[in-house]
Amino acid sequence: MVTRRLLLRPPRDSDLDALLALHADPAVNRFCAAATPQGLPAVKAQLQGWIDHWQVHGFGHWAIAERDHPERLIGFGGLMHRSVAGHAGLFLYYRISPQAWGRGLASEMALHAFEQAFGQYRQESVVAAVLPNNAPTRKTLEGLGLRLKGTLSDGPGNAAALLYELDADRWASLPRAEPEVVAFAA
C-alpha cells in the first residue's frame, strides 16, 4: 500500500533485524520501555504475532518505509485486534525511528489505517494506549481525532496508560487534511 509519502507492507521474517534495532533505540523507548519486548525470542514472537494477525484477519501492523527509500524501514505500525489490561479492541500502534520524527509520518500511516478500519472493514472504533507523560504521542492522537476515554492499568507497579478512542461516527465527521507535524525531540 502506498500513501503520499509512505510504503506500507505486511511484515515478514526478514524484518527482524529492523525491529530489533528499533526496539534497541533508547529514544524510541523513552516512553514505552516497559511495553517493549526484550531479547531476541521476545522480539521474534512479536513479529510472528504480527505476521499471524495478517494471515488470520487480512490486515495488521505494517512495515513502514518512505516511498523515496523503500529499502529502508523507518518503523512499524497499524491496527491489530488486541486485549490490553482487560480492554479488547482494534488498537492503533506505531513505533517510528527518531530520524523520521516530526514530519507527520505516523499520522499519515494512522490516517490510512483509519480509512481501512472504518471504510473497508466497517469497524465501530479504534483505540490507542499511551502513557500520560508521552505528550508528543498524545498530541498526535488528539490531532487525528481520538478522544480520551479512560485509563488502562496492567497491575501494581505499572503506570496506568491513557486509553484514546476514535469511533466511526466521529471519523465520518472529521475533515480530511494533511497530517499535522508534531515536534518530538529525542
C-alpha positions as CSV (number, residue, x, y, z in Angstrom):
1,M,0.0,0.0,0.0
2,V,1.2,3.5,-0.8
3,T,0.3,6.8,0.8
4,R,1.6,10.2,-0.3
5,R,5.0,9.6,1.3
6,L,4.9,6.1,2.7
7,L,5.2,2.5,1.5
8,L,3.2,0.2,3.8
9,R,3.5,-3.6,3.5
10,P,2.8,-6.6,5.7
11,P,5.8,-7.5,8.0
12,R,7.9,-10.5,7.1
13,D,10.5,-12.6,8.8
14,S,13.4,-10.7,7.2
15,D,12.2,-7.6,9.1
16,L,13.6,-9.0,12.4
17,D,16.8,-7.0,12.4
18,A,15.0,-3.7,11.7
19,L,12.6,-4.5,14.6
20,L,15.4,-5.4,16.9
21,A,17.2,-2.2,16.1
22,L,14.1,-0.1,16.6
23,H,13.4,-1.7,20.0
24,A,17.1,-1.2,21.0
25,D,16.9,2.6,20.4
26,P,16.6,4.3,23.8
27,A,14.9,7.4,22.2
28,V,12.2,5.2,20.7
29,N,11.6,3.5,24.1
30,R,11.7,6.7,26.2
31,F,8.0,6.5,27.0
32,C,7.3,2.8,26.5
33,A,10.3,0.7,27.6
34,A,8.1,-1.5,29.9
35,A,5.9,-2.4,26.9
36,T,8.9,-3.2,24.6
37,P,9.8,-6.8,24.1
38,Q,13.3,-7.5,25.3
39,G,15.7,-10.0,23.7
40,L,15.7,-12.0,20.5
41,P,13.0,-14.6,21.5
42,A,10.5,-11.9,22.6
43,V,11.0,-9.7,19.5
44,K,10.7,-12.8,17.2
45,A,7.5,-13.7,19.0
46,Q,6.2,-10.2,18.5
47,L,7.0,-10.2,14.8
48,Q,5.5,-13.6,14.4
49,G,2.3,-12.4,16.1
50,W,2.0,-9.6,13.6
51,I,2.5,-12.0,10.7
52,D,-0.1,-14.3,12.1
53,H,-2.6,-11.5,12.6
54,W,-2.2,-10.7,8.9
55,Q,-2.9,-14.3,7.9
56,V,-6.0,-14.5,10.1
57,H,-7.5,-11.0,9.6
58,G,-6.1,-9.8,6.3
59,F,-4.7,-6.7,7.9
60,G,-2.4,-5.7,10.8
61,H,0.7,-3.8,11.6
62,W,2.8,-2.7,8.6
63,A,6.5,-2.5,8.0
64,I,6.8,1.2,7.1
65,A,9.3,2.8,4.6
66,E,9.4,6.2,2.9
67,R,8.4,6.0,-0.8
68,D,11.7,7.6,-1.7
69,H,13.7,4.9,0.2
70,P,11.6,1.7,0.1
71,E,14.6,-0.5,1.1
72,R,15.0,1.3,4.5
73,L,12.3,0.7,7.1
74,I,11.6,3.6,9.4
75,G,9.2,1.7,11.7
76,F,6.2,-0.4,12.2
77,G,2.6,0.4,12.8
78,G,-1.0,-0.1,12.0
79,L,-4.1,-1.8,13.6
80,M,-4.5,-5.1,15.3
81,H,-7.1,-6.8,17.4
82,R,-5.7,-6.9,20.9
83,S,-6.6,-7.1,24.5
84,V,-4.7,-4.7,26.8
85,A,-5.3,-4.7,30.5
86,G,-8.7,-6.3,30.0
87,H,-9.8,-3.9,27.2
88,A,-10.3,-5.7,23.9
89,G,-10.5,-3.8,20.7
90,L,-8.8,-2.7,17.5
91,F,-5.7,-1.0,18.7
92,L,-3.6,1.6,16.8
93,Y,0.2,1.1,17.3
94,Y,3.3,2.7,15.9
95,R,7.0,2.9,16.5
96,I,8.9,5.2,14.2
97,S,12.7,5.7,14.0
98,P,13.8,9.1,15.5
99,Q,15.3,10.1,12.2
100,A,11.7,10.2,10.8
101,W,10.1,12.0,13.8
102,G,8.4,15.4,13.5
103,R,7.2,15.1,9.9
104,G,3.7,13.7,10.3
105,L,4.6,10.2,9.0
106,A,3.0,8.4,12.0
107,S,-0.2,10.4,11.4
108,E,-0.1,9.7,7.7
109,M,0.1,6.0,8.4
110,A,-2.7,6.2,11.0
111,L,-5.0,8.1,8.7
112,H,-4.6,5.3,6.1
113,A,-5.2,2.7,8.8
114,F,-8.4,4.6,9.8
115,E,-9.6,4.7,6.2
116,Q,-9.3,0.9,6.2
117,A,-10.8,0.3,9.6
118,F,-13.9,2.5,9.0
119,G,-14.3,2.2,5.3
120,Q,-13.1,-1.2,4.2
121,Y,-13.6,-3.2,7.4
122,R,-16.6,-1.3,8.9
123,Q,-15.2,-1.3,12.4
124,E,-17.1,0.6,15.1
125,S,-14.0,2.1,16.8
126,V,-10.2,2.2,17.1
127,V,-8.4,2.7,20.3
128,A,-4.8,3.6,21.3
129,A,-3.0,3.3,24.6
130,V,-0.3,5.8,25.6
131,L,1.4,6.7,28.9
132,P,0.4,10.1,30.3
133,N,3.9,11.6,30.1
134,N,4.2,10.9,26.3
135,A,2.9,14.4,25.3
136,P,4.0,14.1,21.6
137,T,2.1,10.9,21.0
138,R,-0.9,12.3,22.9
139,K,-0.9,15.4,20.7
140,T,-0.7,13.2,17.6
141,L,-3.6,11.1,18.7
142,E,-5.7,14.1,19.6
143,G,-4.8,15.7,16.2
144,L,-6.0,12.6,14.5
145,G,-9.4,13.0,16.2
146,L,-9.0,10.4,19.0
147,R,-10.5,11.4,22.4
148,L,-9.5,10.4,25.9
149,K,-11.8,7.6,27.0
150,G,-10.2,6.4,30.3
151,T,-7.2,4.5,31.6
152,L,-5.8,1.1,31.5
153,S,-3.7,-0.5,34.2
154,D,-1.6,-3.6,33.8
155,G,-1.4,-4.0,37.6
156,P,0.7,-3.0,40.6
157,G,3.9,-1.2,39.8
158,N,3.0,-0.4,36.2
159,A,1.9,3.1,35.2
160,A,-1.6,3.4,34.0
161,A,-1.9,4.2,30.3
162,L,-4.4,6.6,28.9
163,L,-7.0,5.0,26.5
164,Y,-7.9,7.1,23.5
165,E,-10.7,6.2,21.1
166,L,-12.0,7.2,17.7
167,D,-15.4,5.9,16.7
168,A,-16.8,5.5,13.2
169,D,-19.3,8.4,13.6
170,R,-16.6,10.8,14.8
171,W,-14.3,9.7,11.9
172,A,-17.1,10.3,9.4
173,S,-17.5,13.9,10.7
174,L,-13.8,14.8,10.7
175,P,-12.4,16.9,7.9
176,R,-9.7,15.2,5.8
177,A,-6.5,17.2,5.9
178,E,-2.7,16.7,5.7
179,P,-1.3,15.2,8.9
180,E,-0.2,17.8,11.5
181,V,3.5,17.8,12.2
182,V,4.2,17.3,15.9
183,A,7.6,18.3,17.4
184,F,9.2,15.4,19.1
185,A,12.7,15.9,20.5
186,A,14.8,12.9,21.3
